[in-house]
Amino acid sequence: MGKPKSKDSKRPGLVFLIAILSCAAPIGMDLYLPSVPDMPAYFGTTEAAINLTLVCFFAFMSVGTLIFGPLSDRSGRKPILILTVSINTAAAAIGAIAPNVWILIAARIVQGIGGGGMGAVAMAVVKDTFEGERRAHVLVVMQALTAIAPMVAPVAGSAILMFTNWRGTFVAQALVGAACLIGVLIISESLPKDQRNDIGVFRSIGRLFVVGRNKGFTIPLLIFSVSSFTGMCYIAGVSYVYMDFFGLPKMMYSVLFAITAGASIVGTFLVIPVSKRFTIRQLTVFVFGFCILAGAGLLVFGWTSPFVYFGIMVLYMLINVLIRPITTNLLLDQQDGDTGSASSLMNFTHGIFGSFGMLYDSLPWKTHIISLGTNVGGMSAIALISWFLLMRSKVVIRNLDGPGKDKN
């Protein structure tokens, strides 16, 4: 088992802080999802305009990952974390007092940029601090902790709405950001000065292209990012499905959403034993194959009852989560240097796929259930075919079947 590489690595608070920093997306979106259906009337605008507060946030998170990940390779992780957490926190506070939807959208753009930087640099801290099997275990713990955020956030959002309106959810986001800033100020720098890039800012960002040319990193990343496309399509439409299509109250929606997210936590506890019994090749085929069936199930049965829809999504979350920590560790193994750039590209690609998933849900579908069913089934089929083609190609992927078993 790999040994920890920094003096902070044995502190359980470090893993928790990294997990919270990586939760910028679920906290920034799921906390106020229960209020989204009411916001068009509040602002006197359209559902599409309100959806832009979701899409822009997630899209500009991707921009943030591209900017701040490479910069952390040059300036160190801690200064960039202080900057990005501060940006995210300040933008959430501005969102809380936004007088109209357009200022809210602008605040969400800035908040997304900061959140993207937080996630990318947090992932780089993991690579700096842990190695080998220990890093894989930390990624699983992070996955479990980050799965709590989408489970708790909508319930907390509904509770906040019992006392105030959607503005209260942004106040809560700002408070979480302030707590993270205190944590970042306490931790040590994880990237020693002798391991940093000494190149200029623009050349540092240009290292993204160097990492992007590594086919063993980029092609699997594109395939595995399908999970973000399908997952964010679900996030964009789930409140409308439960509250508008099925007519459930906010709290019932929040509870069902939380339980579905909770399935991810159960799935993370299965990751380590499953990864010891099956190779990434086998697990990828199983997960994408199951998702194809889940998409078909949504189209055929998902509209019949909120609990049928709920059951299918619980199984989807339980199975789909199995692949994320394992493939993240695999992708980190493909790049020896430029860790910040690699983390940026990972977060950027997942962010872009997620943004397109939300835009896909915004198309004029008859119901959001049809949107999700075609998305989950169709994109998973494309990913599975792409995976089979990759396995038959000459692209070299390190540790595909475990340490020391590189694909040649």
TACOR-V257459 format. One record per residue. N is the residue number from 1. SS is DSSP state (@ for helix, = for strand, . for the rest). OMEGA is omega in whole degrees, -180 to 180 (999 if undefined). BURIAL is I if it has 9 or more other C-alpha atoms within 8 Angstrom, else O. Layout:
N_SS_OMEGA_BURIAL + N_SS_OMEGA_BURIAL
//
This chain:
1_._180_O + 2_._-179_I + 3_._176_O + 4_._-172_I + 5_._177_I + 6_._-176_I + 7_._178_O + 8_._-167_I + 9_._-179_I + 10_._179_O + 11_._179_O + 12_@_179_O + 13_@_180_O + 14_@_179_I + 15_@_179_I + 16_@_180_I + 17_@_179_I + 18_@_180_I + 19_@_179_I + 20_@_177_I + 21_@_179_I + 22_@_-178_I + 23_._-178_I + 24_@_-178_I + 25_@_-179_I + 26_@_178_I + 27_@_-177_I + 28_@_-177_I + 29_@_-172_I + 30_@_-177_I + 31_._-178_I + 32_._176_I + 33_@_180_I + 34_@_-178_I + 35_@_-175_I + 36_@_-179_I + 37_@_-179_I + 38_@_-173_O + 39_@_176_I + 40_@_179_I + 41_@_-180_O + 42_@_-177_O + 43_@_-176_O + 44_._-177_O + 45_._-175_I + 46_._175_O + 47_@_-180_O + 48_@_180_O + 49_@_178_I + 50_@_178_I + 51_@_177_I + 52_@_177_I + 53_@_175_I + 54_@_-175_I + 55_@_-178_I + 56_@_178_I + 57_@_-175_I + 58_@_-180_I + 59_@_-177_I + 60_@_166_I + 61_@_179_I + 62_@_178_I + 63_@_180_I + 64_@_180_I + 65_@_-178_I + 66_@_-177_I + 67_@_-166_I + 68_@_177_I + 69_@_177_I + 70_@_179_I + 71_@_179_I + 72_@_174_I + 73_@_-178_I + 74_@_-172_I + 75_@_-175_I + 76_._-175_I + 77_@_-172_I + 78_@_180_I + 79_@_-179_I + 80_@_176_I + 81_@_178_I + 82_@_-179_I + 83_@_-174_I + 84_@_177_I + 85_@_178_I + 86_@_179_I + 87_@_-179_I + 88_@_-178_I + 89_@_-180_I + 90_@_-180_I + 91_@_177_I + 92_@_178_I + 93_@_177_I + 94_@_177_I + 95_@_-179_I + 96_@_-178_I + 97_._-177_O + 98_._-178_I + 99_._179_O + 100_._-173_O + 101_@_-177_I + 102_@_174_O + 103_@_176_I + 104_@_179_I + 105_@_179_I + 106_@_178_O + 107_@_179_I + 108_@_176_I + 109_@_180_I + 110_@_178_I + 111_@_179_I + 112_@_178_I + 113_@_178_I + 114_@_180_I + 115_@_178_I + 116_@_177_I + 117_@_178_I + 118_@_-178_I + 119_@_-178_I + 120_@_-178_I + 121_@_177_I + 122_@_178_I + 123_@_178_I + 124_@_178_I + 125_@_178_I + 126_@_180_I + 127_@_178_I + 128_@_-165_I + 129_@_-175_I + 130_._177_I + 131_._175_I + 132_@_-177_I + 133_@_179_O + 134_@_178_I + 135_@_178_I + 136_@_179_I + 137_@_179_I + 138_@_179_I + 139_@_178_I + 140_@_178_I + 141_@_177_I + 142_@_-180_I + 143_@_179_I + 144_@_-179_I + 145_@_-180_I + 146_@_176_I + 147_@_179_I + 148_@_-176_I + 149_@_178_I + 150_@_176_I + 151_@_-176_I + 152_@_-171_I + 153_@_-179_I + 154_@_176_I + 155_@_177_I + 156_@_178_I + 157_@_179_I + 158_@_178_I + 159_@_178_O + 160_@_-178_I + 161_@_176_I + 162_._-177_O + 163_._-178_O + 164_._178_O + 165_._-176_I + 166_@_-179_I + 167_@_179_I + 168_@_179_I + 169_@_178_I + 170_@_173_I + 171_@_179_I + 172_@_178_O + 173_@_179_I + 174_@_179_I + 175_@_176_I + 176_@_178_I + 177_@_179_I + 178_@_177_I + 179_@_177_O + 180_@_-180_I + 181_@_177_I + 182_@_179_O + 183_@_-180_I + 184_@_179_I + 185_@_-177_O + 186_@_-174_O + 187_._178_I + 188_._174_O + 189_._-177_O + 190_._-178_I + 191_._-180_I + 192_._-177_O + 193_@_-178_O + 194_@_178_O + 195_@_-178_O + 196_._173_I + 197_._176_O + 198_._-179_O + 199_._-178_O + 200_._-177_O + 201_@_-176_O + 202_@_176_O + 203_@_178_O + 204_@_177_I + 205_@_179_I + 206_@_177_O + 207_@_175_I + 208_@_-178_I + 209_@_177_O + 210_@_178_O + 211_@_-178_I + 212_@_180_I + 213_._178_O + 214_._-176_O + 215_@_179_I + 216_@_176_I + 217_@_-170_I + 218_@_-176_I + 219_@_175_I + 220_@_179_I + 221_@_179_I + 222_@_-179_I + 223_@_-176_I + 224_@_-180_I + 225_._176_I + 226_@_180_I + 227_@_177_O + 228_@_178_I + 229_@_-178_I + 230_@_-177_I + 231_@_-179_I + 232_@_172_I + 233_@_176_I + 234_@_-179_I + 235_@_-176_I + 236_@_-173_I + 237_@_-170_I + 238_@_-179_I + 239_@_178_I + 240_@_179_I + 241_@_-175_I + 242_@_-173_I + 243_@_-179_I + 244_@_-176_I + 245_@_-178_O + 246_._176_I + 247_._179_O + 248_._176_I + 249_._-176_O + 250_@_-176_I + 251_@_177_O + 252_@_175_O + 253_@_-177_I + 254_@_180_I + 255_@_179_I + 256_@_178_I + 257_@_-179_I + 258_@_179_I + 259_@_177_I + 260_@_177_I + 261_@_179_I + 262_@_176_I + 263_@_177_I + 264_@_179_I + 265_@_178_I + 266_@_180_I + 267_@_-179_I + 268_@_178_I + 269_@_179_I + 270_@_-172_I + 271_@_-176_I + 272_@_178_I + 273_@_179_O + 274_@_-178_O + 275_@_178_I + 276_@_-178_O + 277_@_-176_O + 278_._176_O + 279_._177_I + 280_@_177_I + 281_@_-177_O + 282_@_-177_O + 283_@_180_I + 284_@_179_I + 285_@_-179_I + 286_@_-176_O + 287_@_-179_I + 288_@_177_I + 289_@_178_I + 290_@_-179_I + 291_@_176_I + 292_@_178_I + 293_@_179_I + 294_@_178_I + 295_@_178_I + 296_@_179_I + 297_@_177_I + 298_@_-178_I + 299_@_-175_I + 300_@_-172_O + 301_@_-171_I + 302_._-177_I + 303_._-173_I + 304_._-177_O + 305_._177_I + 306_@_-178_I + 307_@_172_O + 308_@_176_I + 309_@_180_I + 310_@_-179_I + 311_@_179_O + 312_@_-178_I + 313_@_175_I + 314_@_178_I + 315_@_179_I + 316_@_-180_I + 317_@_-179_I + 318_@_-176_I + 319_@_-175_I + 320_@_-176_I + 321_@_-178_I + 322_@_-171_I + 323_@_-170_I + 324_@_-180_I + 325_@_-178_I + 326_@_-179_I + 327_@_175_I + 328_@_178_O + 329_@_177_I + 330_@_-179_I + 331_@_178_I + 332_@_178_I + 333_@_-176_I + 334_._-174_I + 335_._-178_I + 336_._180_O + 337_._178_O + 338_._-176_I + 339_@_179_I + 340_@_179_I + 341_@_178_I + 342_@_178_I + 343_@_179_I + 344_@_-179_I + 345_@_178_I + 346_@_-179_I + 347_@_180_I + 348_@_-178_I + 349_@_177_I + 350_@_180_I + 351_@_180_I + 352_@_178_I + 353_@_179_I + 354_@_179_I + 355_@_178_I + 356_@_176_I + 357_@_178_I + 358_@_177_I + 359_@_177_I + 360_@_179_I + 361_@_-179_I + 362_._177_I + 363_._-175_O + 364_._177_O + 365_._177_I + 366_._174_O + 367_._176_O + 368_@_178_I + 369_@_177_I + 370_@_177_I + 371_@_-176_I + 372_@_-179_I + 373_@_179_I + 374_@_-180_I + 375_@_-177_I + 376_@_-179_I + 377_@_-176_I + 378_@_-178_I + 379_@_177_I + 380_@_176_I + 381_@_177_I + 382_@_-179_O + 383_@_-179_I + 384_@_177_I + 385_@_180_O + 386_@_179_I + 387_@_177_I + 388_@_179_O + 389_@_178_O + 390_@_-179_I + 391_@_179_O + 392_._-178_O + 393_._179_O + 394_._179_O + 395_._-178_O + 396_._178_I + 397_._-179_I + 398_._172_I + 399_._-179_I + 400_._-180_I + 401_._-179_I + 402_._-179_O + 403_._177_O + 404_._-179_O + 405_._-178_I + 406_._174_I + 407_._-180_I + 408_._999_O
//
